Amino acid sequence: MAARARQIYRRIQNVRHVRQITKAMYTIATTQVMQRKRVLLAARPFGAESRQVLADLVAALRQGGLSHPLVNGVGQPGTAVLVINADRGLCGRYVGDVNRAADQFCRGREGVRLLVGGDKANRYFRGGPWPIVRRYLRLYDRPNLDIARAIQADLLALYGRDVGEAYAVYMYFRGELSQQVRVERLLPLALPEGRPRDLLVEPGLPQVVNELARLVLLGRIYEILLDAKTSEHAIRRQAMKAATDNADELMKKLTLNYNKARQHRITTELADIMGGAEAVRD
């Protein structure tokens, strides 16, 4: 019985150590969510307004019988798929949900070229049926415009040469308790309904549409990176909260069993002492 009590005590110590780690990770994830959420909510209005302005300019461009490949397409087969996943684990359903969604999407298309973000996506898709043309490993832990520009340059290098469309698979941040995997078309740009108006544009409408289309693409990639990283930290916080609660519950059960084992040992020792005393008295 003494051996059993020592074994339970060691388990309690191990669980307490794990709880300290999960509690610390929960605190870090909470801070990260607050920081990423603030930046993400500040970026979203620009993305919506810039897409509407571009849609109005494209409508005016069409009135003049012109088009732009970033908006109207290039008629090229093949699909580039940008998968935005995590570099580290311990984030619950995040890794599996994104990888499964990307895998399912790729299986329904031909000429797929993968651009994988995060070590978890790279490990999942390497050696698979689709070639990985770009890898972004441990690159966007803190998303910024330089990283978004690098991804934009890689997509534009493929667009019109190897592929005719590009999609992103990522986790959209709806709220701290709600995240959703999305498959979103990046190229040709998906725009709202434009309102053609009489415009005076300098240096010229085609040039302005070209620059704004690239800016809209850059902003969309940056916003996707922010969505993905904010969602990752939010889900990691949920996972660490659940792990900490489970550790607390397990420690209660183990402590109860430990106390029972000690009580049983003490009772047994007292019975032995009393039995010995009776034997001496007799």
N, C-alpha and C positions, 0 to 999 in steps of 0.2 A: 504493500500500500504506500509506503514511503517513496518507492520508485515512481509510482503513478503520480503522486503529488508533485514530485520534482519535474516529471515530464509535462504536466499541465502548467506548472509555473514557467517552464521554458517557452511553451507555446504562448502564454500571456505576454512574455517579454518580446517575442517575435512579432506578435500582432500589434503591440504598442509601438514598436519600431516602424512597422509598415504604416500605422496610422499617422505617425509624425510626418512621414514622407507625403502621404496623400493629402494631409491637411495643408502642408506647405505648398504643394502643387495647386491645390484649390485656391489658396490665397493669391498665388502668382497669376493663375488663370483669370481670377476676378479682376485684378489690376489690368491685365492685358485686354480683356474684353472692354473695359471702360475706355481705355486709350484708343483701341481700334474702332470702337463704335462711334466715338466723337469724330474721328477723321472721316469715317465712312458716311455718316449723316451729313457732313459738310460737303462731301464730294457729289452726292446724288443730285442735288438741284442743278449743278452745272451740266451733268450728263443729260438730264431731261431737256433742259433749255437749249443746249447746243444741238441736240438731235432735231428739235423742232425748227430751229433756224436753218439747219442744213436741209431739212425737208422742204421748207419754203423756197430756198434757193434752187434746189433740184427741180421743183415744180416750174419755176421760172425758166430754168435751163431747158426743160422739155418743151416749153412753149416755143422756144427758138429752134426746135428740132435737134437738140444736142443731147448727149448722155455722158455718163462717167462710169468707168469700169468698176470703181469701188462701190457704186450704188446699183448699177444695172447689170453687173456680172460680166464675165469674159467668155462664157461658152466653153470652158475647159473642163474635162472630166477630172475626177479625183477630189478627195476631201481631206483637208487638214483638220485634225482634232487636237485641241489644246486641253490637256487634262490637268487641273489644278488640285493637287492633293497635299498631304502633310509630309514633312521630313521626319517627324517623330511620332511614336505611338502614344498609348495611354490617352486616347481621345475618343473612346467609345465607338459608336457606329460610323464615325466620320470617314475613316479610311475605306472601309468595306463598301459603304453606300456609293461613294464617288467612283471607285474602281468598277463596281458592278454596273453602274449606269453607263460609264464610258465603254465598257466591254459590250454591253447590249447594243449601244448605239453604233459602234463600229461594225458589228456583225451584219447590220442591215445595209452596209454601203460598200462600194467598190473603190479601189485606188486610195485606200486610207494611208495617210502619213501622220504619225503621232508626234506631238510636242508634249513631253511629260514634265510636269512641275512637281517637285517633291520626291524624296527617296522612296516613299511608299508606292507611288505610281510607277516609278522606274523599276522597282523590284517585281511588281505585278505584271507589267507588260513586256519586260525584256525576255527575249526568246519566244515571243508570241508570233502570231501570223502577220502582224503589221509592223512595218519598219519604224523605228524611232529616229527621227531626223534631228531633234533637238532635246537636250536635257537641261533642266533648270533645278539643280540640286543645292539645297541650303542657300537659296538665292533671295527669297522674298519673305524672310522671317519678319522683316519690317518693310512692307511694300512702299516703293517710291516711284517717281516718274522715270528714273533712269532704268530701272528694271522693266517697267512697262514699255519703254522705248526699245529695249533690246528684244522683247517678245514681238513687238510691232514690226520691227525690221525683219525678223525671221519669217513672220507670216506674209509680209509683202513680198519677200524674196521668193516664197513658194507660190503665191497667188498669181495666176496667169501663166506660170511656167510649168509647175507640177500638179497644181490643183486649181479647181474653179470655184471652190467654196471653203469656208473655214468655220468651225464651230468650237465653242468652249464648253467643257463639262466641269462644273464647280458647285460648291455649296452656297446657296443664297441665304443671306442673313435677314430673316423676317423679324426676329426679336430674340431676346436673350434665352427664351425657352422654346423657340420655334425656328428651325433651319430646314431648308429644302434643297435637294439636289436639282440643278437645272441644266438643261442642254440648250445653249443659246447660239444663234447664228451670228458670227462676227463679220464675215464677208460672203457675199455682198452685204453692205450695211442694211440692217433692218431699221427703217425709219417710220415715224408716224405719217399720217396723211398731211401732205403739204398744202399750203394756201398760196397759189400763184398771185404775185402782186407786181405792180410796176416798180422796178428797182433801178437805182443808179449805183452801179458797183464799179469800183476801181481797184486794181488795174483792169479787170475784166471778169465777167461772171464765171467762165470755165476755170480761170486760175484761182478764184476765191473758193469755188466749190472743191477743187482739188486739195487746197490747203485745209479747208474746214473738214473735209471728209477724213483726212489723215489725223486731224486733231480729235475728231469724234471717236475714231478707232482707238487712238491712244488713251483717251479718257475712259472709254469702255473697258479696255484691258486693265487699267489702273483700278477702276471700280470693282472689277471681278476679283482682282487680287485682294482688295480690302474686304470684300464679302467673304471670300474663302478663309482668310486668316482670322477674321472676327468670328466666323462660324466655328472654326477649329478650336479657338480658345473657349468659346461658349460651351461647346460640347465636351471639351476636356474638363471644364469646371463642373458640369453636370456629372461626368463620370467620377471625378475625384470626390465630389460630395457624396455620391452613392457609395463609393469605396470606404470613405471615412465613417459613414453611418453603419455600414456593414461591420467594420472593425469594432465600432463601439458595441454593437449588439453581440458580436462574437466574444468580446472581452467580458461582457456581463455573464454570458453563459459559462465561459471558462473559469471566471472567478467563483461562480457558484459551485462548479464542479470541484475546484481547488479547495474551497472551504469544506465541502462535504468530505473530500478525501482526507483532509487534515483532521476533521472531526472524527472520522472513522478510525484514523490511526491513533488519535488520542484515546478514544474509547477502548480500542483494543489494548493499548498499553496499560490503561487503568485496570482493565479486566485481568491482564496478566499479573499486575502488581497485587491486586486483591487476591487472586488465586494463589500467588506465592505466599502472601501473608497468612492466608488460611492454612496452607500446608505447613508453615512453620509453627503456627499455633497448635495444630493437631499433633 
